[in-house]
Amino acid sequence: MRVPTPFADTVAIVRAALAEQGFGVLTEIDVRATLRVKLDVDMEDYLILGACNPQLAHRALDIHREIGLLLPCNVVVRTHNDATVVEVVDPDILVVHTRQPALRPIAREARAGLAAALDAIVKRCTASA
């Protein structure tokens, strides 16, 4: 989704909205900085946040230990032309990839939490613009 707020402001809003839904950011990859240092390539702002809800992750790991390959849920914040874009992985990938139907309720809860976070992000970014 595209939002009207600057990149840095959007990152702060995304972090706060995720936290309110029980998701902590476990990892952060600054793709722009990494490519600049490693390849001397310049690109737009591009940040990957690895978001995790500990309760949901614990339940998922109890069902299928290999689920760690798909955790945490990635959230991307990037610039595109004159806008900032926020993208979130679909937690249904947990069920599709593992073929574990018992993960459906967890994926559903994760999707609901991420959707609520996205709604909050849109509201805050629109109000800030």
N, CA, C and O atoms as a Tinker XYZ file with bonds, in Angstrom:
   516  protein
     1  N      0.838000   -1.155000    0.000000    73     2
     2  CA     0.000000    0.000000    0.000000    64     1     3
     3  C      0.890000    1.227000    0.000000    63     2     4     5
     4  O      1.975000    1.217000    0.582000    81     3
     5  N      0.434000    2.273000   -0.648000    73     3     6
     6  CA     1.171000    3.532000   -0.731000    64     5     7
     7  C      0.648000    4.476000    0.334000    63     6     8     9
     8  O     -0.557000    4.569000    0.567000    81     7
     9  N      1.574000    5.177000    0.980000    73     7    10
    10  CA     1.197000    6.159000    1.997000    64     9    11
    11  C      1.882000    7.482000    1.682000    63    10    12    13
    12  O      2.925000    7.502000    1.028000    81    11
    13  N      1.299000    8.597000    2.148000    73    11    14
    14  CA     1.836000    9.912000    1.795000    64    13    15
    15  C      2.957000   10.422000    2.697000    63    14    16    17
    16  O      3.467000   11.519000    2.471000    81    15
    17  N      3.346000    9.668000    3.694000    73    15    18
    18  CA     4.347000   10.161000    4.640000    64    17    19
    19  C      5.765000    9.810000    4.172000    63    18    20    21
    20  O      5.956000    8.843000    3.434000    81    19
    21  N      6.751000   10.594000    4.600000    73    19    22
    22  CA     8.143000   10.297000    4.254000    64    21    23
    23  C      8.587000    8.950000    4.824000    63    22    24    25
    24  O      8.004000    8.435000    5.778000    81    23
    25  N      9.618000    8.404000    4.222000    73    23    26
    26  CA    10.114000    7.080000    4.573000    64    25    27
    27  C     10.382000    6.924000    6.074000    63    26    28    29
    28  O      9.840000    6.013000    6.701000    81    27
    29  N     11.196000    7.784000    6.648000    73    27    30
    30  CA    11.573000    7.647000    8.072000    64    29    31
    31  C     10.360000    7.728000    8.979000    63    30    32    33
    32  O     10.259000    6.969000    9.943000    81    31
    33  N      9.437000    8.633000    8.687000    73    31    34
    34  CA     8.216000    8.743000    9.484000    64    33    35
    35  C      7.385000    7.467000    9.369000    63    34    36    37
    36  O      6.822000    6.985000   10.352000    81    35
    37  N      7.319000    6.934000    8.160000    73    35    38
    38  CA     6.540000    5.713000    7.931000    64    37    39
    39  C      7.136000    4.537000    8.696000    63    38    40    41
    40  O      6.395000    3.740000    9.270000    81    39
    41  N      8.458000    4.417000    8.714000    73    39    42
    42  CA     9.101000    3.329000    9.447000    64    41    43
    43  C      8.710000    3.390000   10.923000    63    42    44    45
    44  O      8.390000    2.363000   11.523000    81    43
    45  N      8.733000    4.578000   11.505000    73    43    46
    46  CA     8.354000    4.726000   12.919000    64    45    47
    47  C      6.889000    4.351000   13.138000    63    46    48    49
    48  O      6.550000    3.697000   14.124000    81    47
    49  N      6.036000    4.765000   12.222000    73    47    50
    50  CA     4.604000    4.441000   12.322000    64    49    51
    51  C      4.393000    2.932000   12.189000    63    50    52    53
    52  O      3.586000    2.357000   12.920000    81    51
    53  N      5.097000    2.298000   11.280000    73    51    54
    54  CA     4.976000    0.849000   11.075000    64    53    55
    55  C      5.409000    0.098000   12.339000    63    54    56    57
    56  O      4.726000   -0.826000   12.779000    81    55
    57  N      6.532000    0.495000   12.912000    73    55    58
    58  CA     7.010000   -0.163000   14.140000    64    57    59
    59  C      5.970000   -0.058000   15.262000    63    58    60    61
    60  O      5.682000   -1.041000   15.945000    81    59
    61  N      5.413000    1.139000   15.444000    73    59    62
    62  CA     4.425000    1.353000   16.508000    64    61    63
    63  C      3.162000    0.535000   16.256000    63    62    64    65
    64  O      2.626000   -0.077000   17.179000    81    63
    65  N      2.688000    0.522000   15.026000    73    63    66
    66  CA     1.462000   -0.222000   14.695000    64    65    67
    67  C      1.660000   -1.723000   14.878000    63    66    68    69
    68  O      0.761000   -2.412000   15.360000    81    67
    69  N      2.820000   -2.228000   14.499000    73    67    70
    70  CA     3.104000   -3.652000   14.707000    64    69    71
    71  C      3.137000   -3.983000   16.191000    63    70    72    73
    72  O      2.577000   -4.992000   16.619000    81    71
    73  N      3.793000   -3.136000   16.975000    73    71    74
    74  CA     3.891000   -3.371000   18.425000    64    73    75
    75  C      2.514000   -3.407000   19.068000    63    74    76    77
    76  O      2.261000   -4.228000   19.950000    81    75
    77  N      1.629000   -2.529000   18.638000    73    75    78
    78  CA     0.273000   -2.488000   19.205000    64    77    79
    79  C     -0.498000   -3.772000   18.932000    63    78    80    81
    80  O     -1.444000   -4.096000   19.651000    81    79
    81  N     -0.097000   -4.504000   17.894000    73    79    82
    82  CA    -0.757000   -5.769000   17.559000    64    81    83
    83  C      0.026000   -6.980000   18.074000    63    82    84    85
    84  O     -0.267000   -8.117000   17.705000    81    83
    85  N      1.024000   -6.727000   18.929000    73    83    86
    86  CA     1.768000   -7.820000   19.533000    64    85    87
    87  C      2.953000   -8.320000   18.727000    63    86    88    89
    88  O      3.515000   -9.368000   19.043000    81    87
    89  N      3.342000   -7.585000   17.688000    73    87    90
    90  CA     4.471000   -7.983000   16.851000    64    89    91
    91  C      5.696000   -7.155000   17.218000    63    90    92    93
    92  O      5.658000   -5.924000   17.210000    81    91
    93  N      6.766000   -7.843000   17.536000    73    91    94
    94  CA     8.031000   -7.161000   17.748000    64    93    95
    95  C      8.864000   -7.267000   16.487000    63    94    96    97
    96  O      8.663000   -8.176000   15.682000    81    95
    97  N      9.791000   -6.351000   16.311000    73    95    98
    98  CA    10.689000   -6.415000   15.165000    64    97    99
    99  C     11.977000   -7.087000   15.632000    63    98   100   101
   100  O     12.749000   -6.514000   16.401000    81    99
   101  N     12.194000   -8.312000   15.155000    73    99   102
   102  CA    13.365000   -9.096000   15.550000    64   101   103
   103  C     14.575000   -8.821000   14.669000    63   102   104   105
   104  O     15.718000   -8.867000   15.124000    81   103
   105  N     14.305000   -8.536000   13.407000    73   103   106
   106  CA    15.388000   -8.289000   12.461000    64   105   107
   107  C     15.094000   -7.046000   11.644000    63   106   108   109
   108  O     13.939000   -6.670000   11.441000    81   107
   109  N     16.149000   -6.424000   11.187000    73   107   110
   110  CA    16.021000   -5.254000   10.321000    64   109   111
   111  C     17.140000   -5.313000    9.301000    63   110   112   113
   112  O     18.315000   -5.376000    9.660000    81   111
   113  N     16.776000   -5.292000    8.038000    73   111   114
   114  CA    17.760000   -5.299000    6.965000    64   113   115
   115  C     17.589000   -4.017000    6.167000    63   114   116   117
   116  O     16.559000   -3.797000    5.530000    81   115
   117  N     18.606000   -3.185000    6.211000    73   115   118
   118  CA    18.621000   -1.960000    5.415000    64   117   119
   119  C     19.256000   -2.327000    4.075000    63   118   120   121
   120  O     20.477000   -2.297000    3.925000    81   119
   121  N     18.420000   -2.668000    3.115000    73   119   122
   122  CA    18.899000   -3.155000    1.821000    64   121   123
   123  C     19.704000   -2.065000    1.113000    63   122   124   125
   124  O     20.735000   -2.349000    0.504000    81   123
   125  N     19.239000   -0.834000    1.192000    73   123   126
   126  CA    19.941000    0.269000    0.541000    64   125   127
   127  C     21.379000    0.385000    1.060000    63   126   128   129
   128  O     22.322000    0.455000    0.272000    81   127
   129  N     21.541000    0.405000    2.374000    73   127   130
   130  CA    22.869000    0.540000    2.971000    64   129   131
   131  C     23.744000   -0.672000    2.647000    63   130   132   133
   132  O     24.930000   -0.523000    2.352000    81   131
   133  N     23.164000   -1.856000    2.701000    73   131   134
   134  CA    23.920000   -3.082000    2.427000    64   133   135
   135  C     24.442000   -3.095000    1.001000    63   134   136   137
   136  O     25.607000   -3.414000    0.768000    81   135
   137  N     23.588000   -2.750000    0.047000    73   135   138
   138  CA    24.026000   -2.750000   -1.352000    64   137   139
   139  C     25.057000   -1.662000   -1.618000    63   138   140   141
   140  O     25.960000   -1.838000   -2.436000    81   139
   141  N     24.919000   -0.549000   -0.929000    73   139   142
   142  CA    25.901000    0.533000   -1.091000    64   141   143
   143  C     27.270000    0.058000   -0.606000    63   142   144   145
   144  O     28.273000    0.242000   -1.297000    81   143
   145  N     27.312000   -0.549000    0.572000    73   143   146
   146  CA    28.588000   -0.987000    1.143000    64   145   147
   147  C     29.173000   -2.177000    0.380000    63   146   148   149
   148  O     30.359000   -2.183000    0.050000    81   147
   149  N     28.344000   -3.179000    0.102000    73   147   150
   150  CA    28.849000   -4.420000   -0.484000    64   149   151
   151  C     29.089000   -4.355000   -1.992000    63   150   152   153
   152  O     30.011000   -4.986000   -2.509000    81   151
   153  N     28.243000   -3.578000   -2.701000    73   151   154
   154  CA    28.317000   -3.575000   -4.162000    64   153   155
   155  C     28.542000   -2.191000   -4.768000    63   154   156   157
   156  O     28.648000   -2.052000   -5.987000    81   155
   157  N     28.615000   -1.169000   -3.912000    73   155   158
   158  CA    28.732000    0.212000   -4.382000    64   157   159
   159  C     27.595000    0.560000   -5.355000    63   158   160   161
   160  O     27.792000    1.224000   -6.372000    81   159
   161  N     26.404000    0.081000   -4.993000    73   159   162
   162  CA    25.199000    0.330000   -5.789000    64   161   163
   163  C     24.283000    1.234000   -4.981000    63   162   164   165
   164  O     24.116000    1.041000   -3.777000    81   163
   165  N     23.691000    2.213000   -5.640000    73   163   166
   166  CA    22.753000    3.092000   -4.953000    64   165   167
   167  C     21.336000    2.745000   -5.393000    63   166   168   169
   168  O     21.074000    2.502000   -6.571000    81   167
   169  N     20.441000    2.728000   -4.431000    73   167   170
   170  CA    19.032000    2.452000   -4.729000    64   169   171
   171  C     18.172000    3.247000   -3.763000    63   170   172   173
   172  O     18.686000    3.910000   -2.863000    81   171
   173  N     16.874000    3.180000   -3.951000    73   171   174
   174  CA    15.925000    3.885000   -3.083000    64   173   175
   175  C     15.945000    3.288000   -1.681000    63   174   176   177
   176  O     16.472000    2.195000   -1.470000    81   175
   177  N     15.364000    4.016000   -0.721000    73   175   178
   178  CA    15.213000    3.482000    0.635000    64   177   179
   179  C     14.447000    2.169000    0.560000    63   178   180   181
   180  O     13.422000    2.074000   -0.114000    81   179
   181  N     14.954000    1.159000    1.258000    73   179   182
   182  CA    14.335000   -0.162000    1.225000    64   181   183
   183  C     14.726000   -0.879000    2.516000    63   182   184   185
   184  O     15.886000   -1.239000    2.713000    81   183
   185  N     13.744000   -1.078000    3.387000    73   183   186
   186  CA    13.971000   -1.680000    4.687000    64   185   187
   187  C     13.088000   -2.911000    4.846000    63   186   188   189
   188  O     11.887000   -2.863000    4.582000    81   187
   189  N     13.693000   -4.011000    5.279000    73   187   190
   190  CA    12.932000   -5.229000    5.570000    64   189   191
   191  C     12.911000   -5.404000    7.085000    63   190   192   193
   192  O     13.958000   -5.519000    7.722000    81   191
   193  N     11.710000   -5.423000    7.650000    73   191   194
   194  CA    11.537000   -5.640000    9.081000    64   193   195
   195  C     11.014000   -7.058000    9.291000    63   194   196   197
   196  O     10.015000   -7.453000    8.690000    81   195
   197  N     11.685000   -7.812000   10.137000    73   195   198
   198  CA    11.234000   -9.166000   10.468000    64   197   199
   199  C     10.357000   -9.091000   11.705000    63   198   200   201
   200  O     10.859000   -9.003000   12.825000    81   199
   201  N      9.038000   -9.126000   11.500000    73   199   202
   202  CA     8.076000   -8.971000   12.596000    64   201   203
   203  C      7.645000  -10.329000   13.127000    63   202   204   205
   204  O      7.421000  -11.270000   12.366000    81   203
   205  N      7.533000  -10.413000   14.452000    73   203   206
   206  CA     7.168000  -11.688000   15.070000    64   205   207
   207  C      6.250000  -11.449000   16.264000    63   206   208   209
   208  O      6.505000  -10.584000   17.102000    81   207
   209  N      5.186000  -12.227000   16.322000    73   207   210
   210  CA     4.326000  -12.258000   17.489000    64   209   211
   211  C      4.738000  -13.503000   18.266000    63   210   212   213
   212  O      4.478000  -14.616000   17.809000    81   211
   213  N      5.380000  -13.348000   19.437000    73   211   214
   214  CA     5.928000  -14.509000   20.146000    64   213   215
   215  C      4.909000  -15.605000   20.446000    63   214   216   217
   216  O      5.223000  -16.789000   20.331000    81   215
   217  N      3.692000  -15.219000   20.830000    73   215   218
   218  CA     2.681000  -16.233000   21.153000    64   217   219
   219  C      2.319000  -17.063000   19.920000    63   218   220   221
   220  O      2.216000  -18.287000   19.992000    81   219
   221  N      2.128000  -16.384000   18.796000    73   219   222
   222  CA     1.782000  -17.098000   17.567000    64   221   223
   223  C      2.954000  -17.953000   17.092000    63   222   224   225
   224  O      2.762000  -19.086000   16.651000    81   223
   225  N      4.166000  -17.408000   17.183000    73   223   226
   226  CA     5.347000  -18.169000   16.767000    64   225   227
   227  C      5.507000  -19.433000   17.615000    63   226   228   229
   228  O      5.822000  -20.501000   17.091000    81   227
   229  N      5.291000  -19.310000   18.904000    73   227   230
   230  CA     5.410000  -20.467000   19.800000    64   229   231
   231  C      4.394000  -21.545000   19.426000    63   230   232   233
   232  O      4.730000  -22.726000   19.344000    81   231
   233  N      3.159000  -21.127000   19.203000    73   231   234
   234  CA     2.130000  -22.097000   18.820000    64   233   235
   235  C      2.476000  -22.775000   17.499000    63   234   236   237
   236  O      2.299000  -23.984000   17.349000    81   235
   237  N      2.968000  -21.994000   16.550000    73   235   238
   238  CA     3.323000  -22.551000   15.239000    64   237   239
   239  C      4.491000  -23.526000   15.355000    63   238   240   241
   240  O      4.487000  -24.582000   14.723000    81   239
   241  N      5.479000  -23.176000   16.153000    73   239   242
   242  CA     6.627000  -24.064000   16.340000    64   241   243
   243  C      6.239000  -25.365000   17.033000    63   242   244   245
   244  O      6.831000  -26.412000   16.768000    81   243
   245  N      5.254000  -25.304000   17.911000    73   243   246
   246  CA     4.773000  -26.525000   18.554000    64   245   247
   247  C      4.114000  -27.466000   17.552000    63   246   248   249
   248  O      4.142000  -28.684000   17.725000    81   247
   249  N      3.531000  -26.910000   16.525000    73   247   250
   250  CA     2.862000  -27.721000   15.506000    64   249   251
   251  C      3.852000  -28.250000   14.482000    63   250   252   253
   252  O      3.776000  -29.407000   14.067000    81   251
   253  N      4.785000  -27.390000   14.077000    73   251   254
   254  CA     5.682000  -27.745000   12.971000    64   253   255
   255  C      7.021000  -27.041000   13.173000    63   254   256   257
   256  O      7.149000  -25.855000   12.869000    81   255
   257  N      8.005000  -27.754000   13.677000    73   255   258
   258  CA     9.294000  -27.145000   14.035000    64   257   259
   259  C      9.974000  -26.458000   12.853000    63   258   260   261
   260  O     10.675000  -25.464000   13.042000    81   259
   261  N      9.781000  -26.965000   11.653000    73   259   262
   262  CA    10.429000  -26.369000   10.488000    64   261   263
   263  C      9.836000  -25.013000   10.108000    63   262   264   265
   264  O     10.337000  -24.351000    9.199000    81   263
   265  N      8.778000  -24.600000   10.793000    73   263   266
   266  CA     8.132000  -23.321000   10.484000    64   265   267
   267  C      9.095000  -22.154000   10.695000    63   266   268   269
   268  O      8.886000  -21.065000   10.162000    81   267
   269  N     10.140000  -22.387000   11.468000    73   267   270
   270  CA    11.146000  -21.354000   11.678000    64   269   271
   271  C     11.771000  -20.869000   10.384000    63   270   272   273
   272  O     12.285000  -19.752000   10.328000    81   271
   273  N     11.735000  -21.689000    9.345000    73   271   274
   274  CA    12.237000  -21.266000    8.041000    64   273   275
   275  C     11.413000  -20.126000    7.460000    63   274   276   277
   276  O     11.901000  -19.367000    6.623000    81   275
   277  N     10.171000  -20.005000    7.900000    73   275   278
   278  CA     9.277000  -18.983000    7.355000    64   277   279
   279  C      9.037000  -17.827000    8.324000    63   278   280   281
   280  O      8.278000  -16.907000    8.022000    81   279
   281  N      9.679000  -17.875000    9.479000    73   279   282
   282  CA     9.512000  -16.817000   10.462000    64   281   283
   283  C     10.765000  -15.962000   10.483000    63   282   284   285
   284  O     11.838000  -16.475000   10.164000    81   283
   285  N     10.691000  -14.717000   10.833000    73   283   286
   286  CA     9.492000  -13.944000   11.146000    64   285   287
   287  C      8.776000  -13.496000    9.874000    63   286   288   289
   288  O      9.256000  -13.722000    8.763000    81   287
   289  N      7.618000  -12.854000   10.056000    73   287   290
   290  CA     6.860000  -12.307000    8.929000    64   289   291
   291  C      7.566000  -11.040000    8.440000    63   290   292   293
   292  O      7.825000  -10.132000    9.229000    81   291
   293  N      7.870000  -10.978000    7.168000    73   291   294
   294  CA     8.558000   -9.799000    6.644000    64   293   295
   295  C      7.589000   -8.668000    6.314000    63   294   296   297
   296  O      6.519000   -8.867000    5.740000    81   295
   297  N      8.020000   -7.479000    6.705000    73   295   298
   298  CA     7.318000   -6.249000    6.377000    64   297   299
   299  C      8.334000   -5.365000    5.663000    63   298   300   301
   300  O      9.419000   -5.116000    6.188000    81   299
   301  N      7.988000   -4.894000    4.475000    73   299   302
   302  CA     8.893000   -4.055000    3.707000    64   301   303
   303  C      8.368000   -2.625000    3.711000    63   302   304   305
   304  O      7.184000   -2.375000    3.486000    81   303
   305  N      9.286000   -1.693000    3.974000    73   303   306
   306  CA     8.993000   -0.272000    3.830000    64   305   307
   307  C     10.006000    0.237000    2.816000    63   306   308   309
   308  O     11.212000    0.084000    3.005000    81   307
   309  N      9.512000    0.845000    1.737000    73   307   310
   310  CA    10.408000    1.305000    0.680000    64   309   311
   311  C      9.849000    2.559000    0.019000    63   310   312   313
   312  O      8.664000    2.871000    0.133000    81   311
   313  N     10.710000    3.249000   -0.655000    73   311   314
   314  CA    10.229000    4.396000   -1.423000    64   313   315
   315  C     10.053000    3.961000   -2.868000    63   314   316   317
   316  O     10.785000    3.118000   -3.387000    81   315
   317  N      9.066000    4.561000   -3.491000    73   315   318
   318  CA     8.809000    4.320000   -4.910000    64   317   319
   319  C      8.331000    5.633000   -5.501000    63   318   320   321
   320  O      7.247000    6.120000   -5.181000    81   319
   321  N      9.153000    6.193000   -6.363000    73   319   322
   322  CA     8.882000    7.519000   -6.917000    64   321   323
   323  C      8.724000    8.517000   -5.780000    63   322   324   325
   324  O      9.661000    8.725000   -5.010000    81   323
   325  N      7.564000    9.132000   -5.661000    73   323   326
   326  CA     7.370000   10.162000   -4.629000    64   325   327
   327  C      6.552000    9.665000   -3.444000    63   326   328   329
   328  O      6.064000   10.467000   -2.648000    81   327
   329  N      6.399000    8.356000   -3.322000    73   327   330
   330  CA     5.587000    7.803000   -2.232000    64   329   331
   331  C      6.400000    6.795000   -1.424000    63   330   332   333
   332  O      7.474000    6.353000   -1.834000    81   331
   333  N      5.857000    6.455000   -0.280000    73   331   334
   334  CA     6.414000    5.374000    0.525000    64   333   335
   335  C      5.453000    4.196000    0.419000    63   334   336   337
   336  O      4.235000    4.370000    0.455000    81   335
   337  N      6.002000    3.020000    0.291000    73   335   338
   338  CA     5.213000    1.803000    0.123000    64   337   339
   339  C      5.454000    0.900000    1.326000    63   338   340   341
   340  O      6.588000    0.733000    1.775000    81   339
   341  N      4.366000    0.317000    1.845000    73   339   342
   342  CA     4.444000   -0.662000    2.928000    64   341   343
   343  C      3.834000   -1.960000    2.405000    63   342   344   345
   344  O      2.714000   -1.973000    1.895000    81   343
   345  N      4.588000   -3.050000    2.539000    73   343   346
   346  CA     4.124000   -4.352000    2.071000    64   345   347
   347  C      4.323000   -5.382000    3.172000    63   346   348   349
   348  O      5.318000   -5.345000    3.896000    81   347
   349  N      3.373000   -6.300000    3.293000    73   347   350
   350  CA     3.413000   -7.310000    4.352000    64   349   351
   351  C      3.202000   -8.684000    3.731000    63   350   352   353
   352  O      2.343000   -8.864000    2.868000    81   351
   353  N      3.993000   -9.642000    4.178000    73   351   354
   354  CA     3.843000  -11.009000    3.694000    64   353   355
   355  C      2.485000  -11.560000    4.135000    63   354   356   357
   356  O      1.976000  -11.193000    5.195000    81   355
   357  N      1.910000  -12.427000    3.333000    73   355   358
   358  CA     0.653000  -13.084000    3.684000    64   357   359
   359  C      0.961000  -14.304000    4.547000    63   358   360   361
   360  O      1.607000  -15.239000    4.073000    81   359
   361  N      0.514000  -14.315000    5.805000    73   359   362
   362  CA     0.809000  -15.455000    6.689000    64   361   363
   363  C      0.276000  -16.795000    6.194000    63   362   364   365
   364  O      0.678000  -17.836000    6.714000    81   363
   365  N     -0.608000  -16.800000    5.215000    73   363   366
   366  CA    -1.091000  -18.071000    4.670000    64   365   367
   367  C      0.036000  -18.895000    4.064000    63   366   368   369
   368  O     -0.115000  -20.098000    3.853000    81   367
   369  N      1.160000  -18.255000    3.785000    73   367   370
   370  CA     2.307000  -18.992000    3.267000    64   369   371
   371  C      2.740000  -20.085000    4.255000    63   370   372   373
   372  O      3.309000  -21.100000    3.855000    81   371
   373  N      2.465000  -19.867000    5.542000    73   371   374
   374  CA     2.792000  -20.878000    6.555000    64   373   375
   375  C      2.053000  -22.183000    6.273000    63   374   376   377
   376  O      2.617000  -23.272000    6.379000    81   375
   377  N      0.786000  -22.046000    5.914000    73   375   378
   378  CA    -0.050000  -23.224000    5.675000    64   377   379
   379  C      0.262000  -23.827000    4.307000    63   378   380   381
   380  O      0.404000  -25.042000    4.172000    81   379
   381  N      0.366000  -22.972000    3.301000    73   379   382
   382  CA     0.600000  -23.455000    1.940000    64   381   383
   383  C      1.933000  -24.195000    1.845000    63   382   384   385
   384  O      2.010000  -25.286000    1.280000    81   383
   385  N      2.963000  -23.596000    2.396000    73   383   386
   386  CA     4.297000  -24.185000    2.277000    64   385   387
   387  C      4.445000  -25.485000    3.076000    63   386   388   389
   388  O      5.060000  -26.440000    2.599000    81   387
   389  N      3.893000  -25.522000    4.269000    73   387   390
   390  CA     4.076000  -26.690000    5.135000    64   389   391
   391  C      3.030000  -27.769000    4.934000    63   390   392   393
   392  O      3.243000  -28.924000    5.304000    81   391
   393  N      1.898000  -27.396000    4.348000    73   391   394
   394  CA     0.764000  -28.321000    4.194000    64   393   395
   395  C      0.292000  -28.842000    5.548000    63   394   396   397
   396  O     -0.092000  -30.004000    5.687000    81   395
   397  N      0.330000  -27.960000    6.535000    73   395   398
   398  CA    -0.097000  -28.304000    7.894000    64   397   399
   399  C     -1.393000  -27.551000    8.200000    63   398   400   401
   400  O     -1.336000  -26.382000    8.581000    81   399
   401  N     -2.544000  -28.177000    8.047000    73   399   402
   402  CA    -3.813000  -27.502000    8.298000    64   401   403
   403  C     -3.940000  -26.954000    9.717000    63   402   404   405
   404  O     -4.683000  -26.000000    9.946000    81   403
   405  N     -3.235000  -27.539000   10.657000    73   403   406
   406  CA    -3.315000  -27.065000   12.047000    64   405   407
   407  C     -2.747000  -25.653000   12.187000    63   406   408   409
   408  O     -2.986000  -24.986000   13.193000    81   407
   409  N     -2.005000  -25.201000   11.194000    73   407   410
   410  CA    -1.453000  -23.843000   11.228000    64   409   411
   411  C     -2.453000  -22.783000   10.752000    63   410   412   413
   412  O     -2.203000  -21.587000   10.903000    81   411
   413  N     -3.579000  -23.215000   10.181000    73   411   414
   414  CA    -4.562000  -22.253000    9.654000    64   413   415
   415  C     -5.030000  -21.227000   10.692000    63   414   416   417
   416  O     -5.043000  -20.034000   10.389000    81   415
   417  N     -5.412000  -21.645000   11.898000    73   415   418
   418  CA    -5.867000  -20.654000   12.875000    64   417   419
   419  C     -4.769000  -19.646000   13.249000    63   418   420   421
   420  O     -5.050000  -18.471000   13.485000    81   419
   421  N     -3.540000  -20.113000   13.297000    73   419   422
   422  CA    -2.433000  -19.217000   13.627000    64   421   423
   423  C     -2.214000  -18.223000   12.494000    63   422   424   425
   424  O     -2.035000  -17.028000   12.732000    81   423
   425  N     -2.229000  -18.720000   11.266000    73   423   426
   426  CA    -2.084000  -17.829000   10.107000    64   425   427
   427  C     -3.223000  -16.813000   10.074000    63   426   428   429
   428  O     -3.010000  -15.643000    9.757000    81   427
   429  N     -4.430000  -17.266000   10.402000    73   427   430
   430  CA    -5.593000  -16.367000   10.420000    64   429   431
   431  C     -5.393000  -15.261000   11.461000    63   430   432   433
   432  O     -5.663000  -14.092000   11.186000    81   431
   433  N     -4.920000  -15.629000   12.656000    73   431   434
   434  CA    -4.670000  -14.638000   13.708000    64   433   435
   435  C     -3.556000  -13.666000   13.299000    63   434   436   437
   436  O     -3.660000  -12.459000   13.518000    81   435
   437  N     -2.505000  -14.205000   12.710000    73   435   438
   438  CA    -1.401000  -13.339000   12.257000    64   437   439
   439  C     -1.898000  -12.377000   11.189000    63   438   440   441
   440  O     -1.572000  -11.190000   11.219000    81   439
   441  N     -2.692000  -12.886000   10.236000    73   439   442
   442  CA    -3.234000  -12.026000    9.179000    64   441   443
   443  C     -4.112000  -10.934000    9.760000    63   442   444   445
   444  O     -4.044000   -9.787000    9.318000    81   443
   445  N     -4.934000  -11.270000   10.742000    73   443   446
   446  CA    -5.814000  -10.272000   11.367000    64   445   447
   447  C     -4.986000   -9.199000   12.072000    63   446   448   449
   448  O     -5.295000   -8.012000   11.972000    81   447
   449  N     -3.942000   -9.611000   12.781000    73   447   450
   450  CA    -3.092000   -8.647000   13.462000    64   449   451
   451  C     -2.343000   -7.751000   12.491000    63   450   452   453
   452  O     -2.232000   -6.544000   12.703000    81   451
   453  N     -1.833000   -8.347000   11.431000    73   451   454
   454  CA    -1.123000   -7.555000   10.427000    64   453   455
   455  C     -2.074000   -6.621000    9.682000    63   454   456   457
   456  O     -1.706000   -5.493000    9.355000    81   455
   457  N     -3.296000   -7.087000    9.412000    73   455   458
   458  CA    -4.289000   -6.230000    8.756000    64   457   459
   459  C     -4.666000   -5.047000    9.648000    63   458   460   461
   460  O     -4.810000   -3.922000    9.170000    81   459
   461  N     -4.823000   -5.307000   10.941000    73   459   462
   462  CA    -5.122000   -4.215000   11.877000    64   461   463
   463  C     -3.961000   -3.223000   11.923000    63   462   464   465
   464  O     -4.176000   -2.013000   11.988000    81   463
   465  N     -2.733000   -3.738000   11.890000    73   463   466
   466  CA    -1.566000   -2.852000   11.867000    64   465   467
   467  C     -1.563000   -2.015000   10.590000    63   466   468   469
   468  O     -1.287000   -0.816000   10.635000    81   467
   469  N     -1.867000   -2.637000    9.457000    73   467   470
   470  CA    -1.916000   -1.890000    8.196000    64   469   471
   471  C     -2.990000   -0.811000    8.221000    63   470   472   473
   472  O     -2.768000    0.298000    7.735000    81   471
   473  N     -4.147000   -1.126000    8.781000    73   471   474
   474  CA    -5.208000   -0.118000    8.910000    64   473   475
   475  C     -4.728000    1.065000    9.746000    63   474   476   477
   476  O     -4.964000    2.220000    9.390000    81   475
   477  N     -4.055000    0.773000   10.856000    73   475   478
   478  CA    -3.541000    1.835000   11.720000    64   477   479
   479  C     -2.476000    2.654000   10.992000    63   478   480   481
   480  O     -2.413000    3.873000   11.150000    81   479
   481  N     -1.655000    1.999000   10.212000    73   479   482
   482  CA    -0.610000    2.697000    9.454000    64   481   483
   483  C     -1.242000    3.674000    8.472000    63   482   484   485
   484  O     -0.821000    4.827000    8.381000    81   483
   485  N     -2.243000    3.220000    7.743000    73   483   486
   486  CA    -2.916000    4.090000    6.774000    64   485   487
   487  C     -3.517000    5.304000    7.475000    63   486   488   489
   488  O     -3.356000    6.435000    7.017000    81   487
   489  N     -4.207000    5.066000    8.581000    73   487   490
   490  CA    -4.836000    6.179000    9.320000    64   489   491
   491  C     -3.798000    7.176000    9.816000    63   490   492   493
   492  O     -3.977000    8.385000    9.672000    81   491
   493  N     -2.719000    6.675000   10.396000    73   491   494
   494  CA    -1.696000    7.574000   10.948000    64   493   495
   495  C     -0.948000    8.308000    9.851000    63   494   496   497
   496  O     -0.644000    9.493000    9.987000    81   495
   497  N     -0.654000    7.622000    8.782000    73   495   498
   498  CA     0.071000    8.265000    7.680000    64   497   499
   499  C     -0.800000    9.315000    7.000000    63   498   500   501
   500  O     -0.311000   10.375000    6.610000    81   499
   501  N     -2.070000    9.025000    6.860000    73   499   502
   502  CA    -2.978000    9.989000    6.243000    64   501   503
   503  C     -3.148000   11.210000    7.151000    63   502   504   505
   504  O     -3.189000   12.342000    6.670000    81   503
   505  N     -3.246000   10.979000    8.454000    73   503   506
   506  CA    -3.396000   12.079000    9.400000    64   505   507
   507  C     -2.132000   12.927000    9.474000    63   506   508   509
   508  O     -2.209000   14.130000    9.725000    81   507
   509  N     -0.966000   12.314000    9.260000    73   507   510
   510  CA     0.303000   13.027000    9.357000    64   509   511
   511  C      0.625000   13.839000    8.118000    63   510   512   513
   512  O      1.410000   14.786000    8.165000    81   511
   513  N      0.006000   13.454000    7.001000    73   511   514
   514  CA     0.343000   14.107000    5.720000    64   513   515
   515  C     -0.271000   15.495000    5.598000    63   514   516
   516  O     -0.081000   16.168000    4.585000    81   515
